[in-house]
Amino acid sequence: MANADMPDEKSWYAARCVFRWDAWEGTPYEERLTLRHAVSRDQAIAGAEGGARTYAGENEVFVLWHARHLVLEEDGRTIHRDPDGEMHLDEEEWRIVGVYADRAAAEARKEAVIRLPGFRDEPHCFDISPMVIDQDEWVDGYVTVYPDGRQQD
């Protein structure tokens, strides 16, 4: 094995990275150990950090959604956002516009699609949600609640 004090020779370094998956249920942590062949400790750390960024990015995508509101208020208006700025949830129809590798790509697509028919009528009804690849959603099923109060599961 090479001498770690000699800058021209590579040595083996172990790098430990801990990931917190905020989008996963229960916010679990994952520990990864990698081996780095580098000429210095700093080079090994830089390589491990770059690899960690790539690994974390490969597990998350950004979904661009659009909500079409179907309920009109008594005065004929449609409420798109509540006073606090959150999406007004009433009887809406959600569409997936696309799935993107990063938030910037989703934002760019939103700016392009906002001029298209249908979308331009409700330009404030877009949402970008991070999603983790290979993570199950709706794990407990769902219940439909009808206007008359009946529920069906």
C-alpha positions in Angstrom: 0.0 0.0 0.0 1.2 3.5 -0.7 2.5 5.9 1.9 -0.1 8.4 2.8 2.5 11.1 3.4 3.7 11.0 -0.3 1.5 13.4 -2.4 2.1 11.6 -5.7 0.9 8.2 -4.5 -2.6 7.2 -3.8 -3.9 5.7 -0.6 -7.2 4.1 0.3 -9.6 6.1 2.5 -13.0 5.1 3.9 -15.7 7.7 3.8 -18.9 7.5 5.9 -21.9 9.5 4.8 -25.2 9.7 6.6 -28.3 10.7 4.7 -31.6 11.9 6.2 -34.5 11.2 3.9 -37.0 13.9 4.8 -39.5 12.9 2.1 -39.8 9.3 3.4 -42.2 8.3 6.1 -40.6 8.5 9.5 -37.7 10.5 8.1 -35.2 7.6 8.3 -31.5 7.9 8.1 -29.2 5.8 5.9 -25.5 5.3 6.4 -23.2 4.6 3.4 -19.6 3.6 3.5 -17.4 4.0 0.4 -13.8 3.5 -0.3 -11.9 6.3 -2.0 -8.5 5.9 -3.7 -7.0 9.4 -3.5 -3.7 11.2 -3.2 -4.8 13.0 0.0 -7.4 13.0 2.7 -8.9 16.3 1.3 -9.2 14.7 -2.2 -10.9 11.7 -0.7 -13.4 13.9 1.3 -14.1 16.0 -1.8 -14.8 12.8 -3.8 -17.0 11.4 -1.1 -19.0 14.7 -0.9 -19.5 14.7 -4.7 -20.6 11.1 -4.7 -23.0 11.8 -1.8 -24.6 14.7 -3.7 -25.0 12.5 -6.8 -26.5 9.6 -4.7 -29.0 11.8 -2.9 -30.1 13.4 -6.1 -30.6 10.1 -7.8 -33.3 9.2 -5.3 -35.4 12.3 -5.6 -37.4 13.7 -8.4 -39.7 16.8 -8.6 -43.3 16.4 -9.8 -45.0 19.4 -11.4 -48.7 19.4 -10.6 -51.5 21.6 -11.8 -54.9 21.9 -10.0 -58.0 22.8 -12.0 -60.6 24.1 -9.5 -64.1 22.9 -10.3 -66.2 24.8 -7.7 -67.4 28.3 -8.2 -68.2 30.6 -5.3 -71.7 32.1 -5.1 -70.5 35.2 -6.9 -69.0 33.1 -9.8 -65.4 33.4 -8.7 -63.0 30.5 -8.3 -60.7 30.7 -5.3 -57.2 29.5 -6.2 -55.3 30.4 -3.1 -56.3 30.8 0.6 -55.4 34.1 2.3 -52.2 32.4 3.7 -51.1 31.6 0.1 -51.7 27.9 0.3 -53.5 26.1 -2.5 -57.3 26.3 -1.9 -58.5 22.7 -1.7 -62.0 22.3 -2.8 -63.3 20.1 -5.6 -60.2 20.2 -7.8 -58.8 18.0 -10.5 -55.0 17.4 -10.3 -52.8 16.8 -13.3 -49.2 15.7 -13.4 -47.5 18.0 -15.9 -44.2 16.3 -15.6 -41.5 14.7 -13.5 -38.1 16.3 -13.4 -34.6 15.6 -12.0 -34.4 18.9 -10.2 -36.6 21.7 -8.9 -35.1 24.2 -11.5 -36.2 22.0 -14.4 -39.7 21.8 -12.9 -39.8 25.6 -12.5 -38.6 26.1 -16.1 -41.4 23.8 -17.4 -44.0 25.6 -15.3 -43.0 28.9 -16.9 -43.4 27.4 -20.3 -46.7 25.5 -19.7 -48.3 28.5 -17.9 -49.0 30.0 -21.4 -50.9 27.0 -22.7 -54.7 26.7 -22.9 -56.3 25.6 -19.7 -53.2 26.2 -17.6 -53.2 29.9 -18.4 -56.7 30.1 -16.9 -55.4 29.1 -13.5 -51.7 30.3 -13.4 -51.5 30.2 -9.6 -52.5 26.6 -9.3 -49.2 24.9 -9.8 -47.3 22.9 -7.2 -43.9 21.3 -7.3 -43.5 18.3 -4.9 -40.3 16.4 -4.2 -40.9 12.6 -4.4 -38.5 9.8 -3.6 -38.0 7.1 -6.2 -39.1 3.6 -5.1 -41.1 4.9 -2.1 -44.7 3.8 -1.8 -47.4 6.3 -1.4 -51.0 5.8 -0.3 -49.8 2.9 1.8 -53.0 2.8 3.9 -55.4 3.2 0.9 -58.0 6.0 0.8 -61.6 6.8 1.7 -64.1 8.6 -0.5 -66.3 11.1 1.4 -69.4 12.0 -0.6 -71.2 15.4 -0.3 -74.0 13.7 1.7 -71.5 12.5 4.3 -71.4 8.9 3.2 -68.0 7.2 3.2 -66.7 4.4 1.0 -63.4 2.6 1.4 
